[in-house]
Amino acid sequence: MPQLDTSTWSITIISMIITLFIVFQLKISKYNFPKDPEPNLTKLTTTTSPWEKKWTKIYSPLSLPQE
């Protein structure tokens, strides 16, 4: 039974990978990608809420005196 000659496999695999890389690069380069979005200048509107006018204190259960 003859032995399988594997001496050319490495160059075949390397050339296949390079060819696939080139083909995919050419396919991808045909697409038009959108430009980067530019930030819009927005006006900051301040609204006053009723709870912003008065000072409130929130008690955490851990800070209450123990019974």
N, C-alpha and C positions, 0 to 999 in steps of 0.2 A: 504494500500500500504506500503510495507516494506521500511524502511530507508536504504540508501546505507552506508555500513560500510567503512569508510575512515581511520580507525586507522592504517591500514598497508600500506597506500600509501606513507608515508614519507620514510619508510625503503626501499620500492620498488624503489622509485625514487633515493635515495642515492646510493643504490647498483647498479642501472643501470648506474649512472654517473661514479662511480668508475670503473665498468667493461669496459665502453667505454673508459675511460682514459687509462686503462691498455692495452686494445686492440690497441689503436692508438699508444701508446708508443712502443709496440712491432712491429707494422708495420713500424714505422719511424726508429727504430733502425736497421732495415735490410738494409737500404740504405747506400751506400758508398759515402760520401760527399768529394769533392775535397779539397785538402789542400789549405791553404792560399797562395796567390801568393807572391813571394818574389820580391822585387824591383831589377830591373836590373841597373847596373852601366852604365850610358850612358856618352859618351864624349860630352862635351859642345863645340860646334863649333861656333866661332864668325865670323860673316860676316860683312864686312863694306859696308854700303850703302852710296850713294852719299849725302843723306841728313844728315847722321851722321857726316860728315866731317865739315860742315859749320853750323854756328849758325843762327837759324831762329827765328823770333818773330811772334807770332800769335796775331793779334789784336782782342779782343773781341768787339762786337758792343756796349757794355755798356761802354767800356773804351775810346771810340772815343770822340773827342770834340763835343759838341752839336751845331747844327747850328741855 
